[in-house]
Amino acid sequence: MARSPARSIGRSLRASFTIAAALLALPSVASAHSLSGTVNSPLPLVAYLAGAAVAVGLSFAFVALTEGGPPKEVAPPRSHRVPRAVQLLLRGLGLTAWLWVAAQALVGGSSDADVASLFLWIYGWVGLAIVSSLVGPLWSWIDPFSTLHDIFVWLGRRLGIGGGAASPVPPGWGVWPAVAGFAFFIWLELAVDLLAGRLLGLVMVGYTLITLAAMAQFGKDSWRAHGEAFSVWFRLLGRLAPFALEGSPDDGRLRRQGFGGGLSTTAWSSAQVVMVAIGTAAIIYDGFSQTQVFFDLVGIPDLVVDTALLSLFLGFLAGVVLLVARAVGTAAMGAGLLPVAAGYLMAHYLTYLLIDGQRIFIALSDPLQQGWDLFGTAFSEPQDAWLSTSAAWSIQLAAVVGGHVVGAWAGHTVAQRTSRVQGRLGQLPLALVMVALTTATLWSLGQNLVFVEDGEVVESARSAPAEPYRSSAPYPPRS
């Protein structure tokens, strides 16, 4: 009987997570590695690094030795229609969020009620990415750019203004425009440090105008598939999710594909692989650039130096990934690396979403940053006492190792169908890259962190997994 992709994933997950679970269950030892002032890791950091690397390495060996061939679909995927009311609700939420950001950019002040950071970095860059990976294509209907485009088209028809026929996207472009846009937002976050404020809102308004112009030129669906950074990125992450979009978002249909089903059944281009590579590299760089080691090497870099370092790191990892892709195949590289990127994102930013995401209650009480307190929550502070450091560390370890385990399965599955891979040893470059990334990521999570504010070091402390973001808050706490 043919195995389904979900069953294949389950077997490799169970085998490798046995090792990860054993690491988490071991008692404390005298040489415990302190991750914060109050919570000790059960083992020295080196034990976690070695154990996680072994878990990923064994997962490759497990899938290579137990799978006799590529997994086959047992039955055609089932299709589900998303109720029209749900689609309209999601589109309304996306449009409301965009209008709120635009309003604050025009008339807002400067406070914890800032919504540009909430909707772009917290709920978008992190929240929607996690939902896209674990559930399905929520962005397809939340997307405010498409909603604004549809509104302008409707208004044009009402006014008797007709647009010309859309031009096709040049064949050589692929998704490279989206990769460029994606890199731009990475640069804003990691080099410019544009994490909040009116300027961030104005940047989003400017990006919207460019996107609407491109949709008018090339067509809405075509630009979403090739040039709009968030649409392309979230759709790539959606290859992990159990539900995938079927046809256009306007059709409102979802296809059940099983968790990870899209990794081995969808074609990959070099541009898509590069997008996943720079997404992975950006998260690693974000973690490393906060460490005491980074500060000791380069101090507090200015914009030019930070841009150069970031560009070199992104370019280096993208180059390594493309070289490995030549050996194992582009599809195998993409399918293997995407779960790794999703795991890193959850490990580094999930607690940021859960804690800083609470600022929505501040924003609701002071929607235009005018000093209002409509609901009595404008001066509240995000609470983190409910999330223990040990629990956060366990979540991070599970996300990193779990992403690599799924990547091992997916890369192996696709590599079996690639003629350039001759035997199991042909997949060794992919395994080595993934083990190296696992070790580097967990190492950065366990380092001393340096927090910088206004060009000065304000704190240097042992890394606490519950606080992995670049700064403790976009603005100083209110008094």
Secondary structure as UniProt FT lines:
FT   HELIX           5..25
FT   TURN            30..31
FT   HELIX           45..66
FT   STRAND          79..81
FT   HELIX           84..107
FT   TURN            112..113
FT   HELIX           117..128
FT   HELIX           129..134
FT   HELIX           139..142
FT   HELIX           144..158
FT   TURN            159..160
FT   HELIX           171..173
FT   TURN            174..175
FT   HELIX           176..187
FT   HELIX           188..192
FT   HELIX           198..218
FT   HELIX           220..226
FT   HELIX           229..237
FT   TURN            238..239
FT   STRAND          243..245
FT   HELIX           249..251
FT   STRAND          253..256
FT   TURN            259..260
FT   HELIX           261..265
FT   HELIX           270..288
FT   TURN            289..290
FT   HELIX           292..298
FT   HELIX           303..328
FT   HELIX           330..356
FT   HELIX           357..359
FT   HELIX           360..365
FT   TURN            367..368
FT   TURN            378..379
FT   TURN            385..386
FT   HELIX           389..415
FT   TURN            416..417
FT   TURN            419..420
FT   HELIX           424..427
FT   HELIX           428..445
FT   STRAND          448..453
FT   TURN            454..455
FT   STRAND          456..462
FT   TURN            465..466
//
